[in-house]
Amino acid sequence: MAKSQDSSFLPPPRILTCGNFTLIALAILTVLLPASVYAQTLTHSYTFEDLAEGSLSTGTPVTNFATGEQDATLYLAGTGSATNDGGVLLFNGTDKNNGAYIQLPSDIIGSKTAITLETWVTPNDFLKYSRAWDIGDSDNATRFFNALTDNTSANSYTRFQNVSSYPAAYKLTADKEYLLTVTAEQVSETSTKLTYYVNGSMIGTTTGELLLSEVNGNENFLGRSHWSGDFYADAYFKEFNVYDGAMRPTQVNAQKIMGATSDHNAYDRETTLANAAQTDELIASATGFWNFNGNNNAPDLSGSGHNLSITGAVSSEADSNLSEILTSNGFYLHDQLTTNAYAFLANDDLCNLGKDSFTLATRVKMDSFKEGEDSYDDLIRAGGQTTQGTHYSLAFTNNGKCLLFGYDNSKGVYQKYFLNSLDDNISEPTAYQFEADKWYDIFATFEKGEDADTPSFVTLYAYDSLSGEKLASTVYEVDGDTLFYNSSANRNHFLLFEIPNNGHGNSNGYMDYAGVWGYALTENQLQSLLTSATSVPEPSTWALLALGVVVLFLRKRVRS
């Protein structure tokens, strides 16, 4: 633990160029973990590829491709029909009496204490409380389901029937394909954590006083509800999979990028998920990590519970460049010139980063920059507002120069650390000039010295998000073992992209993700959040990975 230090700011920093500085103090903490850490076993997989084309009759057996057994059965109710179009089933539900569904086997849950269920589905219409799937028995207390719509609102959600709260709903659109993913994981002797994802993006999470063993019923359905008043689904079902184990966010998102298994793409799915699990381990060690799903919330993917509220405009449209080649869900926070839009949380864990070491990381694209040395486009900021308290911020200033700065309330001055050019031959440091309408991954780390007599280091990095090219990096040597610690009583804001109620606000740009850590990540670890990844690793690549060259966010391969 670091000794308690005075919160006043340090003397002007000394710049160390990358060409003549070796980070001896930075031990490479390899994030490669055994694949079993977050290993999931596929226990049920229904892709419908072996079914006859065209109209199907009631009683048709359905193959579980995880086992090769025909352990499920297609049934028609009333005037309902099911049509197979190239391995995609259309269930033409019309009301509570007429439709189609698949009776799934009774061992969907079995003895599991953690589970992942994923459905590739295209809603045709949003009939009253129609289901993607419903597991358990007719007893209200033992049901576990994923609804395509809340009544007919098109707000999709998941829940345990006897738990009053459930993860946030997400509004679906007819004729659009979705990956709906639900994870459930026992977190105590009496409770289970339930998390909902849509298209690889976490929508929300909740914990209910229920165990999976309590919903291990004999009647499990795809496309049908246990409740007699709910309508059958009117939707196209491409695939339904069940895994033994709860996937974490990057793994879920990797499934979206790879596509359904029935698409027969070029991915080595097992390797890809193992790599994603390693990145998830890094995210799980964060104090907070967020991306944006189009709703006015930003769940904390680290699991630390630091969920952010978003005020103002949030876009749910994906950037075509990002969504096509990155392991990113493509959603971002859009902070408009005309709207005071920002994500925020008042939390000491986040506001007090800087007492010891820390890391700030984000991916951004600015439509424009403010001009002037005292004007800022704040990206990640914690502490009091302006002169109301000590704070720190990762920001752009003066038309596209990036810096890490802190405000010392006791002295009324800023301490600034600029991200400078990579050119080691320049006589004076020159701040790197960022451009509008380009995606950048920007990182700032603080590595404290072992004691008050050992130098500490501030390091800033910038990468081109699409190519993965390092554009600039700067290392500063600073005295002491603390930096930007917010000891002020007025430290009530942690914010992304915006500072309310002063001139720093009204920035104009996009943010794809943001993360903060209470320790300094190595550059190799930071690369696991980059877009500089190669395609899915071949066996020969594992030798490099074993050396700690971790590039886990994977480019999307062109499908064969």
C-alpha positions as CSV (number, residue, x, y, z in Angstrom):
1,M,0.0,0.0,0.0
2,A,1.2,3.5,-0.8
3,K,1.9,5.9,2.1
4,S,-0.6,8.7,2.6
5,Q,0.7,11.7,0.7
6,D,-0.1,15.4,0.6
7,S,-2.5,16.2,-2.2
8,S,-0.6,19.2,-3.6
9,F,0.7,18.7,-7.1
10,L,4.2,17.7,-8.0
11,P,7.0,19.9,-9.6
12,P,7.0,20.3,-13.4
13,P,7.5,16.8,-14.9
14,R,10.5,15.7,-16.9
15,I,9.8,14.3,-20.3
16,L,11.5,11.0,-21.3
17,T,11.3,10.1,-25.0
18,C,10.5,6.6,-26.0
19,G,13.8,6.2,-27.7
20,N,15.9,6.4,-24.6
21,F,13.7,5.1,-21.8
22,T,13.3,1.6,-20.6
23,L,10.4,0.7,-18.3
24,I,12.4,-1.5,-16.0
25,A,9.8,-1.1,-13.3
26,L,7.0,-2.3,-15.4
27,A,6.8,-6.1,-15.2
28,I,4.7,-7.6,-17.9
29,L,1.6,-9.0,-16.3
30,T,0.5,-11.5,-18.9
31,V,-3.2,-11.8,-19.2
32,L,-3.0,-15.1,-20.8
33,L,-5.0,-17.5,-18.6
34,P,-5.8,-21.2,-18.9
35,A,-8.8,-21.6,-21.3
36,S,-10.7,-23.2,-18.4
37,V,-10.9,-20.0,-16.4
38,Y,-14.1,-18.9,-18.3
39,A,-14.6,-22.1,-20.2
40,Q,-18.1,-22.9,-21.4
41,T,-19.2,-26.3,-22.7
42,L,-21.9,-26.3,-25.4
43,T,-24.5,-28.7,-24.1
44,H,-27.4,-27.9,-26.5
45,S,-27.3,-26.5,-30.1
46,Y,-30.3,-26.4,-32.4
47,T,-29.5,-25.1,-35.9
48,F,-32.3,-26.8,-37.9
49,E,-30.0,-27.6,-40.8
50,D,-31.1,-31.2,-41.1
51,L,-34.8,-30.5,-41.3
52,A,-36.6,-30.8,-44.6
53,E,-37.2,-27.6,-46.6
54,G,-40.6,-26.1,-46.7
55,S,-43.6,-26.8,-44.4
56,L,-42.9,-29.0,-41.4
57,S,-45.4,-31.3,-39.7
58,T,-46.2,-31.5,-36.0
59,G,-44.0,-34.1,-34.2
60,T,-40.9,-33.5,-36.4
61,P,-37.8,-34.5,-34.4
62,V,-35.1,-31.8,-34.0
63,T,-31.4,-32.6,-33.6
64,N,-29.2,-31.3,-30.8
65,F,-26.0,-30.8,-32.7
66,A,-24.0,-30.7,-29.5
67,T,-24.7,-34.3,-28.9
68,G,-26.0,-35.6,-32.2
69,E,-29.3,-36.8,-30.6
70,Q,-32.8,-35.9,-31.7
71,D,-33.9,-34.8,-28.2
72,A,-36.3,-32.0,-29.2
73,T,-39.6,-32.0,-31.1
74,L,-41.4,-29.5,-33.2
75,Y,-45.2,-29.1,-32.5
76,L,-48.0,-27.1,-34.2
77,A,-50.9,-25.6,-32.2
78,G,-54.2,-24.9,-33.8
79,T,-53.7,-23.4,-37.2
80,G,-50.1,-22.7,-36.6
81,S,-47.4,-23.6,-39.1
82,A,-43.6,-23.8,-39.2
83,T,-41.6,-23.4,-42.4
84,N,-37.9,-24.2,-42.9
85,D,-36.1,-21.9,-45.2
86,G,-32.4,-23.0,-45.5
87,G,-32.1,-23.8,-41.8
88,V,-34.1,-20.8,-40.6
89,L,-37.5,-21.7,-39.1
90,L,-40.5,-19.3,-39.4
91,F,-43.0,-19.8,-36.6
92,N,-46.3,-18.0,-37.7
93,G,-47.9,-17.5,-34.3
94,T,-51.1,-15.4,-34.4
95,D,-52.5,-15.6,-30.9
96,K,-52.5,-17.7,-27.7
97,N,-54.1,-20.7,-29.4
98,N,-52.4,-20.8,-32.8
99,G,-48.7,-21.1,-33.5
100,A,-45.6,-23.4,-33.5
101,Y,-42.9,-24.2,-31.0
102,I,-40.2,-26.6,-30.2
103,Q,-40.4,-28.8,-27.1
104,L,-36.9,-28.7,-25.7
105,P,-35.4,-31.5,-23.5
106,S,-35.9,-31.4,-19.7
107,D,-32.1,-31.3,-19.0
108,I,-31.5,-27.7,-20.3
109,I,-30.4,-26.6,-16.9
110,G,-29.7,-29.9,-15.2
111,S,-27.2,-29.5,-12.3
112,K,-25.8,-26.2,-13.7
113,T,-24.9,-23.4,-11.3
114,A,-24.1,-21.1,-14.3
115,I,-25.6,-21.1,-17.8
116,T,-25.6,-19.1,-21.0
117,L,-28.5,-19.2,-23.4
118,E,-28.4,-17.5,-26.8
119,T,-31.0,-17.2,-29.5
120,W,-30.6,-15.9,-33.1
121,V,-34.0,-14.6,-33.9
122,T,-35.7,-12.2,-36.3
123,P,-39.1,-11.0,-35.0
124,N,-41.8,-10.7,-37.7
125,D,-44.3,-9.2,-35.4
126,F,-44.6,-8.5,-31.7
127,L,-47.4,-10.5,-30.4
128,K,-48.6,-10.2,-26.8
129,Y,-45.7,-11.4,-24.5
130,S,-44.4,-13.8,-27.2
131,R,-41.3,-15.7,-26.2
132,A,-37.9,-16.5,-27.5
133,W,-37.7,-19.3,-25.0
134,D,-39.4,-20.3,-21.7
135,I,-37.9,-22.8,-19.2
136,G,-39.4,-24.4,-16.1
137,D,-42.9,-25.5,-15.3
138,S,-46.3,-23.8,-15.4
139,D,-45.9,-22.8,-11.7
140,N,-45.1,-19.1,-11.7
141,A,-42.3,-19.5,-9.1
142,T,-40.2,-21.8,-11.2
143,R,-40.2,-20.1,-14.7
144,F,-37.2,-18.6,-16.4
145,F,-37.8,-16.9,-19.8
146,N,-36.7,-14.5,-22.5
147,A,-39.6,-12.5,-24.0
148,L,-39.5,-10.9,-27.4
149,T,-41.8,-8.2,-26.2
150,D,-43.4,-6.8,-23.1
151,N,-47.0,-7.1,-24.0
152,T,-46.8,-5.7,-27.6
153,S,-44.3,-2.9,-27.0
154,A,-41.3,-4.7,-28.7
155,N,-39.3,-4.2,-25.5
156,S,-37.5,-7.5,-25.1
157,Y,-36.5,-8.6,-21.6
158,T,-35.5,-11.6,-19.5
159,R,-36.4,-12.6,-16.0
160,F,-37.0,-15.2,-13.3
161,Q,-40.7,-15.2,-12.8
162,N,-40.6,-14.8,-9.0
163,V,-38.1,-11.9,-9.1
164,S,-39.8,-8.6,-9.2
165,S,-36.8,-6.8,-10.9
166,Y,-35.1,-7.8,-14.1
167,P,-32.4,-6.5,-16.4
168,A,-33.3,-3.5,-18.5
169,A,-35.5,-4.0,-21.6
170,Y,-34.3,-3.3,-25.1
171,K,-36.7,-2.2,-27.9
172,L,-36.4,-4.5,-30.9
173,T,-37.3,-3.8,-34.5
174,A,-39.4,-6.1,-36.8
175,D,-37.6,-7.8,-39.7
176,K,-34.1,-7.3,-38.0
177,E,-32.0,-10.2,-36.9
178,Y,-30.8,-10.2,-33.2
179,L,-28.6,-12.2,-31.0
180,L,-30.4,-12.4,-27.6
181,T,-28.1,-13.7,-24.9
182,V,-28.9,-14.4,-21.3
183,T,-26.4,-15.5,-18.6
184,A,-27.3,-16.7,-15.1
185,E,-24.7,-17.4,-12.5
186,Q,-25.1,-18.4,-8.9
187,V,-23.5,-15.8,-6.7
188,S,-24.5,-17.0,-3.2
189,E,-26.2,-19.9,-1.5
190,T,-29.6,-18.4,-2.3
191,S,-29.2,-16.0,-5.2
192,T,-28.4,-16.0,-9.0
193,K,-27.1,-13.1,-11.1
194,L,-29.0,-12.6,-14.3
195,T,-27.5,-10.6,-17.2
196,Y,-29.1,-9.7,-20.5
197,Y,-27.3,-8.9,-23.8
198,V,-28.7,-7.8,-27.2
199,N,-26.3,-8.1,-30.2
200,G,-23.4,-8.6,-27.9
201,S,-24.0,-5.5,-25.8
202,M,-24.9,-5.7,-22.1
203,I,-28.3,-4.3,-21.5
204,G,-28.5,-4.8,-17.7
205,T,-28.1,-7.1,-14.8
206,T,-29.9,-8.0,-11.6
207,T,-29.6,-10.5,-8.8
208,G,-32.6,-12.6,-7.7
209,E,-33.2,-14.9,-4.7
210,L,-33.5,-18.0,-6.8
211,L,-31.2,-20.9,-7.8
212,L,-31.1,-22.5,-11.2
213,S,-31.9,-25.8,-9.6
214,E,-35.3,-24.4,-8.7
215,V,-36.2,-23.8,-12.4
216,N,-35.2,-27.2,-13.6
217,G,-38.6,-28.0,-15.0
218,N,-39.8,-30.7,-17.4
219,E,-41.4,-28.3,-20.0
220,N,-39.0,-26.2,-21.8
221,F,-40.1,-24.3,-25.0
222,L,-38.6,-22.4,-27.9
223,G,-41.2,-19.9,-29.3
224,R,-43.9,-20.6,-26.7
225,S,-44.8,-19.3,-23.2
226,H,-45.9,-21.3,-20.2
227,W,-48.5,-18.7,-19.5
228,S,-51.8,-19.6,-21.2
229,G,-52.6,-16.0,-22.0
230,D,-49.4,-15.3,-23.9
231,F,-49.2,-15.5,-27.7
232,Y,-47.1,-17.8,-29.7
233,A,-44.0,-16.2,-31.4
234,D,-44.3,-14.8,-34.9
235,A,-40.6,-14.9,-35.7
236,Y,-37.7,-16.5,-37.6
237,F,-35.5,-18.7,-35.5
238,K,-32.0,-19.4,-36.8
239,E,-30.3,-21.0,-33.8
240,F,-30.7,-21.7,-30.1
241,N,-27.6,-22.7,-28.0
242,V,-27.1,-23.5,-24.3
243,Y,-23.7,-23.4,-22.6
244,D,-22.7,-24.8,-19.2
245,G,-21.1,-21.6,-17.7
246,A,-21.8,-17.9,-17.8
247,M,-20.0,-16.1,-20.6
248,R,-18.6,-12.6,-19.8
249,P,-19.1,-9.5,-22.0
250,T,-16.3,-9.9,-24.5
251,Q,-17.2,-13.6,-25.1
252,V,-20.8,-12.7,-25.7
253,N,-19.7,-9.9,-28.1
254,A,-17.4,-12.2,-29.9
255,Q,-20.3,-14.5,-30.6
256,K,-22.1,-11.6,-32.3
257,I,-19.1,-10.8,-34.4
258,M,-18.5,-14.4,-35.4
259,G,-22.2,-14.9,-36.3
260,A,-24.3,-18.0,-35.7
261,T,-22.5,-21.3,-35.9
262,S,-24.9,-22.3,-38.7
263,D,-23.4,-19.5,-40.9
264,H,-20.3,-21.7,-41.3
265,N,-17.9,-18.8,-41.2
266,A,-14.1,-19.1,-41.1
267,Y,-13.7,-18.6,-37.3
268,D,-12.1,-21.0,-35.0
269,R,-14.9,-20.5,-32.4
270,E,-13.2,-22.3,-29.5
271,T,-10.0,-20.3,-29.9
272,T,-11.8,-17.0,-30.4
273,L,-13.9,-17.5,-27.2
274,A,-10.8,-18.5,-25.3
275,N,-9.1,-15.3,-26.4
276,A,-12.2,-13.3,-25.5
277,A,-12.2,-14.8,-22.1
278,Q,-8.6,-13.5,-21.5
279,T,-9.7,-10.0,-22.4
280,D,-12.7,-10.4,-20.1
281,E,-10.3,-11.2,-17.3
282,L,-8.6,-7.9,-17.9
283,I,-11.9,-6.0,-17.9
284,A,-12.9,-7.8,-14.7
285,S,-9.9,-6.4,-13.0
286,A,-11.0,-2.8,-13.9
287,T,-12.5,-0.4,-11.4
288,G,-15.1,0.3,-14.2
289,F,-15.5,-0.5,-17.9
290,W,-18.3,0.7,-20.1
291,N,-19.6,0.7,-23.7
292,F,-22.9,2.0,-24.9
293,N,-25.9,0.1,-26.0
294,G,-28.3,2.8,-27.2
295,N,-30.2,3.1,-24.0
296,N,-29.8,5.8,-21.4
297,N,-27.5,3.6,-19.3
298,A,-24.0,2.3,-19.4
299,P,-23.7,-1.0,-17.4
300,D,-20.3,-1.6,-15.8
301,L,-18.9,-4.5,-17.7
302,S,-16.2,-5.0,-15.1
303,G,-18.8,-6.3,-12.6
304,S,-17.8,-3.7,-10.0
305,G,-21.3,-2.2,-10.1
306,H,-20.3,1.3,-11.2
307,N,-23.1,1.7,-13.7
308,L,-23.3,5.1,-15.3
309,S,-26.4,7.2,-16.1
310,I,-26.4,9.0,-19.4
311,T,-27.9,12.4,-19.8
312,G,-28.6,13.7,-23.2
313,A,-28.3,12.2,-26.6
314,V,-27.3,8.5,-27.0
315,S,-26.9,7.0,-30.5
316,S,-27.8,3.4,-31.1
317,E,-26.5,3.4,-34.7
318,A,-23.2,1.6,-35.2
319,D,-20.3,3.2,-37.1
320,S,-19.9,1.1,-40.2
321,N,-16.1,1.0,-39.9
322,L,-16.2,-0.2,-36.3
323,S,-19.0,-2.7,-36.6
324,E,-17.5,-4.4,-39.6
325,I,-14.0,-5.0,-38.4
326,L,-13.8,-4.6,-34.6
327,T,-14.8,-6.7,-31.7
328,S,-17.0,-3.8,-30.7
329,N,-20.8,-3.7,-30.5
330,G,-20.5,-0.4,-32.4
331,F,-22.7,1.6,-30.1
332,Y,-21.4,4.9,-28.8
333,L,-22.3,7.9,-26.8
334,H,-22.9,11.0,-29.0
335,D,-22.4,14.3,-27.3
336,Q,-24.0,16.9,-29.4
337,L,-23.3,20.6,-29.6
338,T,-26.8,21.5,-28.7
339,T,-27.2,19.0,-25.9
340,N,-25.5,18.8,-22.5
341,A,-25.0,15.0,-22.8
342,Y,-22.7,13.1,-20.5
343,A,-22.3,9.8,-18.5
344,F,-21.8,10.2,-14.8
345,L,-21.6,8.7,-11.4
346,A,-20.7,10.0,-8.0
347,N,-18.5,7.3,-6.5
348,D,-15.3,7.6,-4.4
349,D,-13.8,4.5,-6.1
350,L,-13.7,6.3,-9.4
351,C,-13.2,9.9,-8.2
352,N,-10.2,8.9,-6.1
353,L,-8.2,7.1,-8.7
354,G,-4.7,8.6,-8.6
355,K,-4.0,8.1,-5.0
356,D,-1.9,5.1,-6.2
357,S,-1.4,4.0,-9.8
358,F,-4.1,4.1,-12.4
359,T,-5.0,3.6,-16.0
360,L,-7.5,5.5,-18.2
361,A,-8.5,4.1,-21.6
362,T,-11.0,5.1,-24.2
363,R,-11.8,5.0,-27.9
364,V,-13.1,8.2,-29.4
365,K,-13.9,10.0,-32.6
366,M,-14.4,13.8,-32.6
367,D,-16.5,15.7,-35.0
368,S,-14.7,18.9,-34.0
369,F,-12.4,20.2,-31.3
370,K,-12.6,23.4,-29.2
371,E,-9.9,26.0,-29.8
372,G,-7.8,27.8,-27.2
373,E,-5.3,26.5,-24.6
374,D,-7.9,26.8,-21.8
375,S,-10.7,25.0,-23.7
376,Y,-11.2,21.3,-23.3
377,D,-13.0,18.3,-24.8
378,D,-13.0,16.2,-21.6
379,L,-13.1,12.4,-22.2
380,I,-12.7,10.9,-18.7
381,R,-12.8,13.1,-15.7
382,A,-13.2,12.7,-12.0
383,G,-13.4,15.1,-9.0
384,G,-14.9,18.5,-8.4
385,Q,-16.1,20.8,-11.1
386,T,-13.6,23.5,-12.3
387,T,-12.4,25.4,-9.3
388,Q,-14.7,23.7,-6.8
389,G,-12.3,20.9,-6.0
390,T,-9.2,18.9,-7.0
391,H,-9.8,16.8,-10.1
392,Y,-8.1,15.1,-13.0
393,S,-9.0,14.6,-16.7
394,L,-8.0,12.9,-19.9
395,A,-8.9,15.5,-22.5
396,F,-8.3,17.2,-25.9
397,T,-7.4,20.9,-25.9
398,N,-6.6,23.7,-28.3
399,N,-8.0,22.1,-31.5
400,G,-6.9,18.5,-31.0
401,K,-4.0,18.2,-28.6
402,C,-4.4,15.4,-26.1
403,L,-3.3,15.7,-22.4
404,L,-3.7,14.3,-18.9
405,F,-4.2,17.2,-16.5
406,G,-5.1,17.8,-12.9
407,Y,-6.4,20.8,-11.1
408,D,-4.9,21.6,-7.6
409,N,-7.6,23.4,-5.7
410,S,-5.1,24.5,-3.0
411,K,-2.8,26.2,-5.5
412,G,-5.3,27.2,-8.2
413,V,-3.1,25.8,-11.0
414,Y,-3.2,23.0,-13.5
415,Q,-0.5,20.3,-14.0
416,K,-0.5,19.2,-17.6
417,Y,1.0,16.2,-19.3
418,F,0.8,16.4,-23.1
419,L,0.9,13.4,-25.5
420,N,3.8,14.4,-27.7
421,S,5.1,13.4,-31.1
422,L,7.0,10.2,-31.5
423,D,9.9,12.1,-33.2
424,D,12.9,11.8,-30.8
425,N,15.0,14.3,-32.9
426,I,12.9,17.3,-32.1
427,S,14.6,20.0,-30.0
428,E,11.4,20.8,-28.2
429,P,8.4,18.6,-27.3
430,T,5.6,19.0,-29.8
431,A,2.1,18.0,-28.9
432,Y,0.7,15.4,-31.2
433,Q,-2.1,16.9,-33.4
434,F,-5.3,14.7,-33.6
435,E,-7.7,14.9,-36.4
436,A,-11.5,15.1,-36.5
437,D,-13.6,12.2,-37.9
438,K,-11.0,9.6,-37.0
439,W,-11.2,6.8,-34.4
440,Y,-8.4,6.8,-31.8
441,D,-7.6,4.6,-28.8
442,I,-6.0,6.8,-26.1
443,F,-4.5,5.5,-22.9
444,A,-3.0,7.2,-19.9
445,T,-1.2,5.3,-17.1
446,F,0.4,6.3,-13.8
447,E,2.9,3.9,-12.3
448,K,3.9,5.0,-8.8
449,G,7.4,4.5,-7.4
450,E,8.0,1.9,-4.7
451,D,8.5,4.7,-2.2
452,A,8.6,8.5,-1.9
453,D,12.3,8.5,-3.0
454,T,11.6,6.4,-6.2
455,P,10.5,8.2,-9.4
456,S,7.0,7.6,-10.7
457,F,6.0,7.6,-14.3
458,V,3.1,9.0,-16.3
459,T,2.8,7.4,-19.8
460,L,0.4,8.4,-22.6
461,Y,-0.3,6.4,-25.7
462,A,-2.3,7.0,-28.9
463,Y,-3.2,4.4,-31.5
464,D,-5.2,4.5,-34.8
465,S,-8.2,2.4,-33.9
466,L,-8.7,1.0,-37.4
467,S,-5.2,0.1,-38.3
468,G,-3.7,-0.4,-34.8
469,E,-0.7,1.7,-35.6
470,K,0.9,3.5,-32.7
471,L,0.8,7.2,-33.4
472,A,2.4,8.7,-30.3
473,S,3.6,7.9,-26.8
474,T,5.2,10.0,-24.1
475,V,6.7,9.1,-20.8
476,Y,7.1,11.6,-18.0
477,E,9.1,11.1,-14.9
478,V,7.6,12.7,-11.8
479,D,8.7,12.9,-8.2
480,G,6.7,11.2,-5.4
481,D,4.3,8.3,-5.4
482,T,0.9,10.1,-5.7
483,L,-0.8,11.9,-8.6
484,F,-4.1,13.7,-8.9
485,Y,-5.5,12.3,-5.7
486,N,-8.7,14.0,-5.0
487,S,-8.7,14.8,-1.3
488,S,-11.3,17.6,-1.6
489,A,-14.6,17.0,0.0
490,N,-16.2,18.2,-3.3
491,R,-15.3,15.2,-5.4
492,N,-18.8,14.2,-6.4
493,H,-18.5,13.6,-10.1
494,F,-17.0,10.9,-12.3
495,L,-18.0,11.7,-15.9
496,L,-17.4,10.6,-19.5
497,F,-17.2,13.0,-22.4
498,E,-18.8,16.0,-20.7
499,I,-18.6,18.4,-17.8
500,P,-21.9,19.9,-16.9
501,N,-22.5,23.5,-15.9
502,N,-19.2,25.1,-17.2
503,G,-17.4,25.9,-20.4
504,H,-15.9,22.5,-20.8
505,G,-19.2,21.1,-21.9
506,N,-20.9,20.7,-25.3
507,S,-18.2,18.7,-27.0
508,N,-19.0,17.1,-30.3
509,G,-17.9,13.5,-30.8
510,Y,-18.3,9.8,-30.2
511,M,-17.1,7.4,-27.6
512,D,-17.0,3.6,-28.2
513,Y,-15.8,2.4,-24.8
514,A,-14.1,3.8,-21.6
515,G,-12.3,2.0,-18.9
516,V,-10.5,2.9,-15.7
517,W,-8.2,0.7,-13.6
518,G,-6.7,1.2,-10.1
519,Y,-3.3,0.1,-11.3
520,A,-1.1,0.8,-14.3
521,L,-1.6,-1.5,-17.2
522,T,1.4,-2.5,-19.3
523,E,1.4,-1.7,-23.0
524,N,0.9,-5.4,-23.8
525,Q,-2.2,-5.4,-21.7
526,L,-3.5,-2.2,-23.3
527,Q,-3.0,-3.9,-26.7
528,S,-5.8,-6.3,-25.7
529,L,-8.2,-3.4,-26.0
530,L,-6.9,-2.3,-29.4
531,T,-8.0,-2.8,-32.9
532,S,-4.5,-3.9,-34.0
533,A,-5.5,-7.5,-33.8
534,T,-4.8,-10.0,-36.5
535,S,-7.4,-12.6,-37.6
536,V,-8.2,-15.5,-35.4
537,P,-4.9,-17.0,-34.2
538,E,-3.6,-20.0,-35.9
539,P,-1.8,-22.6,-33.8
540,S,1.6,-21.0,-34.6
541,T,0.4,-17.8,-33.1
542,W,0.1,-19.3,-29.7
543,A,3.9,-19.1,-29.3
544,L,3.7,-15.3,-29.6
545,L,0.7,-15.1,-27.2
546,A,2.7,-17.1,-24.6
547,L,5.3,-14.3,-24.6
548,G,2.6,-11.8,-23.6
549,V,1.9,-10.3,-27.0
550,V,-1.8,-10.0,-26.3
551,V,-4.0,-8.8,-29.1
552,L,-7.3,-10.3,-28.2
553,F,-9.9,-8.0,-29.9
554,L,-10.1,-9.9,-33.1
555,R,-10.7,-8.7,-36.6
556,K,-13.6,-10.1,-38.4
557,R,-12.6,-12.6,-41.1
558,V,-14.1,-12.6,-44.5
559,R,-16.5,-15.5,-44.6
560,S,-15.8,-18.2,-47.1
